[in-house]
Amino acid sequence: MTDLAGRQWDVVVVGGGNAGLCAAITAREAGASVLVIEHAPRHFRGGNSRHTRNARLMNAPGGSSQANSYTEAEYWVDLNQVTGGQTDEGLARMTIRATADLRHWMEKRGVRFQPALTGTLNLSRTNAFFLGGGKALVNAYYVTAARRGVVIVYDAEVRDVCLDGPAVRELTVIHGGERLAVRAKAVVVASGGFQANLEWLKEYWGEAADNFLVRGTPYAMGRVLRSLLDQGVAAVGDPAQCHAVAIDARAPKFDGGIVTRLDCIPFSIVVDRNAERFYDEGQDVWPKRYAIWGRLVAQRPRQIAYAIFDSKAERLFMPSLFRPIRADTIAELGRALDLDVGRLEATVRTFNAAVVPGTFDSRTLDDCRTIGLTPPKSHWARVVDTPPFFAYPLRPGITFTYLGVRVDEHARVIMHDGTPSANLFAAGEIMSGNILGQGYLAGFGMAMGSVFGRIAGERAAIHAHG
Ligand SMILES: Cc1cc2nc3c(=O)[nH]c(=O)nc-3n(C[C@H](O)[C@H](O)[C@H](O)COP(=O)(O)OP(=O)(O)OC[C@H]3O[C@@H](n4cnc5c(N)ncnc54)[C@H](O)[C@@H]3O)c2cc1C
């Protein structure tokens, strides 16, 4: 067993996901002794990061020619738009600029890339895709970290980050049935959000939270976040804001990962338990809308909804891991879903009557829309009339929460009175609310975690040597 408590480390990193590993490798490369404390056992290491597929990078992959490159200005416009302006422009722009050399840094530390996946999320110009996905990425980082001499301990939970004013005194860690005091000159917290803590979610969502499915790691309990907020660290972000997508309702409670996400919504009509539509399924291109559907379903009765489409749409999107429910008539489909059949038929009839003919094009904001219907379907609206008919049941799939600790451009954690901590740094989901006031841009989680992980690691090492 690693002797955690018997020495003072230069840098201790809490959490072994993407942000923590970027911090640990950077700090070690700067000469610091580094310990990573990870709550999960070794085979579950990598947190949410092991589920990822890509990162959004300025001047990214497909941008081979200057004219085609994804500029800072465009990245900023996209981010500002999805957050509705609820972002810290200084931190956001700094993050965007720092993604420009990220790919090179990652490749030097073992991450490999592949051509963009195709599908409804058309990201080939803006996002770089990891060969082997996030699992291969975190494995590469763990290998690199170990080779550089980073010490990693699994099955170890940080219960408290004990502060003296704005400085960390020690960490309380549960490991091997023991309660240990771990000391470090500097600490990086990269322990994710609190999305797996259903009791905490209930404080904002009430009983509805019981029906949420957690797409990623069950270890995201927010214990470190709570410990810090209780000791006077400044909070940032709305506690009810999160990244949440609509996923297959048959997915497991935790860790279902990417294969349970449903990208069929733009080509479907979506109804709730009352067999009624409730939102514009074709409002905008899917990468800018997929992350609102978790919240939308969460606000419906019993947090369930159904995406319904006909055979014309069957091959237009990446399917979920589960087969769709199939029927020859809408009535039969309604019975299979245990919906009011008469109402479902009426909803489909009303929708079909409102569809105006257009030229269907799944890759652009086409002119297939409804007229005189509330809510409208603004694009990709086609009559649902060609059997067989299909349905996917949808539940809110929470990815990560946005409530976090406030940081500055050096990733230093800020106290309630505005004082920056000298030796406490944060990276990844735990500080996402600084930039993500609401909304989400595909690939930004990994971009932000990598950028802030590197800054936090560098600054922590500088502090430790100072
Ligand atoms: C299914 C899915 C797909 C996604 N796809 C993408 C994508 O393609 N691109 C993208 O940019 N983002 C994606 N995301 C979001 C992305 O995963 C996160 O934004 C990013 O991985 C966060 O990294 P992190 O290091 O902050 O957190 P994590 O990777 O979750 O790491 C946090 C670690 O901290 C550990 N931990 C927690 N509490 C403690 C404690 N008390 N003591 C010790 N350890 C603790 C956890 O076990 C975990 O290993 C996806 C998320 C999911 C769930």
The ligand as a Gaussian input file, in Angstrom:
#p B3LYP/6-31G(d) Opt

LIG

0 1
 C      -21.455000       9.531000     -21.579000
 C      -20.641000      10.786000     -21.586000
 C      -20.097000      11.245000     -22.779000
 C      -19.366000      12.428000     -22.812000
 N      -18.798000      12.797000     -23.986000
 C      -18.024000      13.904000     -24.022000
 C      -17.273000      14.235000     -25.200000
 O      -17.262000      13.503000     -26.201000
 N      -16.542000      15.384000     -25.168000
 C      -16.473000      16.194000     -24.056000
 O      -15.811000      17.225000     -24.099000
 N      -17.127000      15.865000     -22.919000
 C      -17.885000      14.747000     -22.872000
 N      -18.496000      14.396000     -21.702000
 C      -18.272000      15.251000     -20.518000
 C      -16.881000      14.926000     -19.968000
 O      -16.859000      13.572000     -19.590000
 C      -16.502000      15.763000     -18.764000
 O      -16.714000      17.117000     -18.958000
 C      -15.021000      15.557000     -18.399000
 O      -14.647000      14.235000     -18.581000
 C      -14.812000      15.935000     -16.962000
 O      -13.531000      15.579000     -16.554000
 P      -13.183000      15.686000     -15.014000
 O      -11.766000      15.223000     -14.895000
 O      -13.569000      16.988000     -14.465000
 O      -14.170000      14.621000     -14.301000
 P      -14.119000      13.039000     -14.288000
 O      -13.552000      12.485000     -15.529000
 O      -15.484000      12.554000     -13.900000
 O      -13.101000      12.694000     -13.124000
 C      -13.400000      12.964000     -11.770000
 C      -12.770000      11.861000     -10.934000
 O      -12.832000      12.229000      -9.561000
 C      -13.069000      11.059000      -8.794000
 N      -13.613000      11.478000      -7.498000
 C      -14.825000      12.038000      -7.256000
 N      -14.962000      12.321000      -5.946000
 C      -13.792000      11.924000      -5.351000
 C      -13.333000      11.956000      -3.995000
 N      -14.092000      12.450000      -3.007000
 N      -12.102000      11.465000      -3.732000
 C      -11.327000      10.966000      -4.740000
 N      -11.726000      10.910000      -6.028000
 C      -12.953000      11.401000      -6.344000
 C      -14.037000      10.267000      -9.641000
 O      -14.017000       8.898000      -9.297000
 C      -13.498000      10.532000     -11.049000
 O      -12.594000       9.535000     -11.456000
 C      -19.198000      13.191000     -21.622000
 C      -19.715000      12.726000     -20.423000
 C      -20.421000      11.526000     -20.392000
 C      -20.951000      11.012000     -19.075000

